[in-house]
């Protein structure tokens, strides 16, 4: 269930699946990501030449759409994809991201599911 690609990245199908709500938080790490080593003069070496930016997204949907969302995430969510994120003030910013954790979900009332999942924004 993919809905087109741009520059060989999947575009999140916002017209079919739920968009993330405004309830998301983003954590920008000001330090470069590093790989730890047990010994040596330099115990940390750069793994990536960019800063980390992790976020938690919240989706609210019904049971039927949740099944479709979960299918799309299992097929595409852990690879880089494009998604439009609300940047406060009704401005949508197209971002490249991937999910990094399994989804946590719960029923908030009959046929309404609240999903939270962590992801990583691609910088640069």
N, C-alpha and C positions, 0 to 999 in steps of 0.2 A: 504494500500500500504506500507507494511513494508518489509524490505529486510534483514531478519535474525536478530538473537539476539546473544549477547555475554554476559555471566553472567547475563542473564535475562534483559539486557538493549538492546534497539533497536539500531542498527547501521544505521547511516544516509546513505541513498542509493546514494552515490556520483556518481555511474555509470549511474544513471537514472536522478537524480535531480542535479541542479547546485551546485557547490562547492562555499563556500564563497571566495570572492576575497581577495587580500592582503590588501584591504582597511578596516581593522577593528581596533578598539582600545580597549584596556583593561585597566581597572581601578582596581588597587589592593588597598584595604583599609588595612592599617596597624593596625587598631584597631579591636578588636573582636566585632562581632555584638551584639547589646544590645537592650533590650526591655525597653522602657521608662515607668516610673510610675509617677503618679501625685504627690505623697507625700511619705514621709518616709526618713530615713537616707540615704539609698542607693536608689537613684532615677532611677538607671539603673541596670539591672541584665542581665547577659549573656543569650542570647537566643541560640546561637550556640558556641561551643568551637573552632571555627576556624575563619580564616580571610576571608573577603569577596573578591570576584573577579568577577566583572561584565564586560561585553564586549558588543560591538555593532558590528554586522556582516552585511556585504553588499553582496547581491547576485544580479547577472545580468543574465537575462534569456528572453526568448520569451514568448508570451502570452499562448501558449499551455502548455509549461513546467511550467509556473507560476501557472496554474490551478492544475497541479499535485503536485507541491511544496506546495501549499496552503492546499490541501487535506491531504498531509502527516503531515504538521505542525498541522492542527486541530486534527488529530488522535494521534500524538506522540510527538509533539514539546514542550508541556508544562509538560511532564514527563522527567525524566533523560534519556539521550541517548548518544551514542558515536559518535564523529565526529572528523575527521582529520583536524586540523588547521595548517596553514602555520606559522612556527615560524621563518621566515626570513632566507634566505639562502637555500631555497629548502628543508627544513627539515619539515616533517609533524609530528605533535605531536598528538597522539590520546588522546582526552580530553573527559571528561564526563561533559555534560552541559544540560541546559534546557532553553527554551525561557521564558522570564518574561513579555513581553509586546506584544501587537498586532503588526503585521507587518505594516510598512508604505511603500507605493510603489508609483511609478510614472513612466509614460512613458517618456523615454529620447528621443526616436525617434520612427518611425513606427516599431511596433512589438518588441521593446526592453524595458524591464521593469527593473527598479532598485529598489531593495527591501532592506530596513533596518529594523533590529529587534534587540532588546536587549536580552541578555541572562546572565546566571549565570554559572560560572565554579564551579564544585564541587572540593573542595580541599581535600587532603589526600588521 
